[in-house]
Amino acid sequence: MYFASYRELAGVSEEVICMAEGLSVDYLVNVVEERHEPLSKAGRILVALNGEFTKPNSVLKDGDVVALFPPVSGG
């Protein structure tokens, strides 16, 4: 699932990506950046795995829901 500006950059709000079980969140982010080149230039991507923010080395399993968010800035 893509949120905020990432939805616009990817041109979709969500998609299903089939990949081998046991790969990392970082690997998935690389796949997404290859599919949607504008995201590769967007900078850091925050990732939530099944509703909780996660680290790049977290391992994915069948049925996981991944959400991608741009970094939040504020003041």
C-alpha positions as CSV (number, residue, x, y, z in Angstrom):
1,M,0.0,0.0,0.0
2,Y,1.3,3.5,-0.9
3,F,0.4,6.5,1.1
4,A,0.6,10.3,0.7
5,S,3.0,11.4,-2.1
6,Y,4.2,7.9,-2.7
7,R,0.7,7.0,-4.0
8,E,1.1,9.7,-6.6
9,L,4.6,8.7,-7.5
10,A,3.7,5.0,-7.9
11,G,0.5,5.8,-9.7
12,V,-1.4,3.2,-7.6
13,S,-2.7,3.1,-4.1
14,E,-1.9,-0.6,-3.6
15,E,-0.6,-3.6,-5.5
16,V,0.2,-7.3,-4.8
17,I,3.8,-8.3,-5.2
18,C,4.6,-12.0,-5.2
19,M,8.0,-12.9,-4.0
20,A,9.7,-15.8,-2.2
21,E,9.0,-16.0,1.5
22,G,11.9,-15.1,3.8
23,L,13.1,-12.0,1.9
24,S,13.6,-8.8,3.7
25,V,11.6,-5.5,3.7
26,D,14.7,-3.9,2.2
27,Y,14.5,-6.3,-0.7
28,L,10.9,-5.5,-1.3
29,V,11.6,-1.7,-1.2
30,N,14.2,-2.3,-3.9
31,V,11.6,-4.2,-6.0
32,V,9.1,-1.3,-5.6
33,E,11.8,1.2,-6.5
34,E,12.5,-0.7,-9.7
35,R,8.8,-0.9,-10.6
36,H,8.2,2.7,-9.8
37,E,11.3,4.7,-10.7
38,P,10.0,8.0,-9.2
39,L,10.0,6.3,-5.8
40,S,13.7,5.6,-6.1
41,K,14.4,9.3,-6.3
42,A,12.0,10.2,-3.4
43,G,14.5,9.5,-0.6
44,R,14.0,7.5,2.5
45,I,10.9,5.3,2.6
46,L,9.2,4.4,5.9
47,V,7.8,0.9,6.0
48,A,5.0,-0.5,8.1
49,L,4.6,-4.3,8.3
50,N,1.2,-5.5,9.3
51,G,0.4,-2.1,10.9
52,E,3.6,-1.5,12.7
53,F,6.7,0.4,11.6
54,T,9.5,-2.0,10.9
55,K,13.2,-2.2,10.1
56,P,14.7,-2.9,6.7
57,N,16.1,-6.3,7.7
58,S,12.6,-7.6,8.9
59,V,11.7,-10.8,7.2
60,L,8.6,-11.1,5.1
61,K,6.2,-14.0,5.1
62,D,3.1,-15.0,3.1
63,G,0.2,-12.7,3.6
64,D,2.1,-9.8,5.1
65,V,0.7,-6.3,4.5
66,V,3.3,-3.7,3.8
67,A,2.6,0.0,3.7
68,L,5.1,2.6,2.4
69,F,5.1,6.2,3.7
70,P,7.2,9.2,3.0
71,P,9.2,10.6,6.0
72,V,7.2,13.1,8.0
73,S,8.6,16.5,8.7
74,G,7.1,19.0,11.0
75,G,7.8,21.8,13.3
